[in-house]
Amino acid sequence: MKNKRLGDIIERLDLHFGSAVRTGKKKKNLVDVLIATKLSQNTTDKTSHKAFVNLKNRYKNWDEIAAAPLRDLAKEIKVCGMADTKSRDIKMMLNGMKKNYGKISLEHLRKKKDEEVYEELLNYKGIGTKTIACLLAFGMERPAFPVDTHVHRILNRMGIVDTKTPEQTFTAAKDIVPDKDKVGFHINLIKFGRSICRAASPLCGECPVYELCGFRDKKVFKEKPVTKVKENNFIILENI
């Protein structure tokens, strides 16, 4: 029954936001995707995209970024927050690739199984399962389902999972979300969380999955006056 309800939720969000399936787009550089995902941690997609563009405009390639002083890198990515930590992790990551592979590239990962990709990249400081799942989903177009704090919150609020952490939600969701829907559902949940299923004041009265949602306070929020927010459907990994 839960799987049927989940399928209906996936379908309704797809109808509401439009299909999120990528087709016919150019193969993405895996280092670009990994660094962009790293920059997006604990900030918005728009500010992390600005930081990514700043790096690309300032430096010719990732080798130059690996050799650049930390203070210069931090200056370029300051807009996305946690600049000192992110610049340090990025520099260590790039130099680690150069040491391990002889060049700054992750293209060899395309020949590896998902579990091998996780095992290898988890050795890099500041890289977790969510970041690696984003690389698999958006860089390799594999059926991965990244879970951040927002996806974790929404799935628990709706009663799809009953977990305490994003890591637990990742483990639970990968077995119940169909492979064909994983990437699209991830994208639509982000859009859904920004525009309707907000953390503090969800717009339950405008929710396309209201009847399917298990949120215990949905009737209360449906009757409350709300302040709408400007819709933001910009996803950084769709724009790298």
Secondary structure, 3 states (H helix, E strand, C coil): CHHHHHHHHHHHHHHHHCCCCCCCCCCCCHHHHHHHHHHCCCCCHHHHHHHHHHHHHHCCCHHHHHHCCHHHHHHHHHHHCCHHHHHHHHHHHHHHHHHHHCCCCCHHHHHCCHHHHHHHHCCCCCCCHHHHHHHHHHHCCCCCCCCCHHHHHHHHHHCCCCCCCHHHHHHHHHHHCCHHHHHHHHHHHHHHHHHCCCCCCCCHHHCCCHHHCCCCCHHHHHHCCCCCCCCCCCCHHHCC
